[in-house]
Every structure is written in C-alpha cells, then in structure tokens.
C-alpha cells in the first residue's frame, strides 16, 4: 500500500545505515497493543536474545500509526533490523532463535 510507503521511508531514514549491523544494539521491535499475546512474544524474544548472548534492546511499539507504517495489520509482529520477520502469531523461543540466527548469522 502506497500510504504506508511514505511512513516506512521516514523510518528507514532514521536509521544509521540500511543493515543496522554496525552498532551493538541493533533494532528488535515487538509490534502490538500490549495484549497478552504481544507480551508473550516479547518474553520469547528476550529469552532468545539472552540464549544467543546478544546485547539488543527490545522496543515494544504500541502506537497503531507506527505499527501501520510497517504494513502490519495483524499483531503481534516482530521486526528485526527494520524488517518485519513475523506477524499475526506468537512465536516460541526456539522459533525466534532460528529467525535471529538466520538474520544475524
């Protein structure tokens, strides 16, 4: 949807680079209203990051306009380094581990 492209471009410009791997605290975001499912996803992400010894801050985005800017219409969603990697379901810790290993090596 073209309306979301405008917001997404603004988000990308705020980043230091396109890959975000140049800084230690690369971006991980949980998108959702703050409901139980969103909180479960955040917990699974925290546990996965801990197991991988990754020093990454998790942002929990609850503002609908910011969520829509990613093109997400079904929450909870997981965004890693500016890319939506999952939406509409609660990932288990092992699923998050696989995604993070694939994305970050």
N, C-alpha and C positions, 0 to 999 in steps of 0.2 A: 504494500500500500504506500502510495507516494506521500501521504500525510506523515507517516512515521519516518520516512527517509530524512526529512528535514531535522527531526529531533535526533535521529541516530547520528547524523553528520556532526551535530553540535557535540554530542557525547564523545565521538571519536577525536575531535579536535582538542578536547580537554586532556587527552592522554599525552604522555611524553613521546610516545612512538607507537607504531602500529602493532608491535608484538608484545609490548609490556614486559618482556623478559629481562629488560636492562636494569630493573630495580628489584630489590629483595622482596618487597611487599607487593607483589603483583596482585591484580584485582580478582577477587572472588565475591560474587554477589548472589544473594538469595532474593528472588522477587516474589512478593506475596503480601497479603493483607495483615499478616501476623497471626493467622489462624493456627490451629494445632498442627496441620499438615506442613505448613511453612516452617514452623518451629522444629518439627521432626527432621525436615530436610536440613535445616541449619545445624542441628545436632550431628547428623550423619556427616556433614561436610567438616565440621570441627574435628570429629573423631578421625576422619580420613586424613586431614592435614596433619594431625598430631602423629598418626602412624607413619606418615611419609617425612616427618621432621621438617615440614615446610612452614616457614615463618610468614604467614599470609593473614592479613586482616580480612574478616568476612563482613561485608556490608549487607544489612537487611533492608531492602528497599520496599517501602510500603505505599509510596505515593503512586496512584494509578497513572498519572501522566508520565512519570518516569518509566513505569513498567510498560506502558503502551509504546513508549519510544523505542523499546527493544523489539516491538512487533509481537509481544507476548499477550495472548488473550486467555490463556489457561494457566493458572498458578497451582502449586508453586513452580518456580522456574529457577534454573541455575545458570549463572553467567560466569564464564572463566575468561579472563583477559579480554573482555569486551565482546565475547561471542556467546550466544545462547547455546548451551550444550544439552539442556533438558528442560522440558516444560510439561505441566499437566499431571505430574506424578511425584510421589515421594520416593526418592532413590534410597536404597540401603547403603550402608557404609562401604561394602565391597564394590557396589556399582560406582560410587563416587571415586573410590580408589582407582578403578580401571579407567575412568574418564580422565582423572588427573594425570595418571601415568602416560596415557596416550597423548594428552595435550602438552604436557610439560617434559615428558621424557623421563 
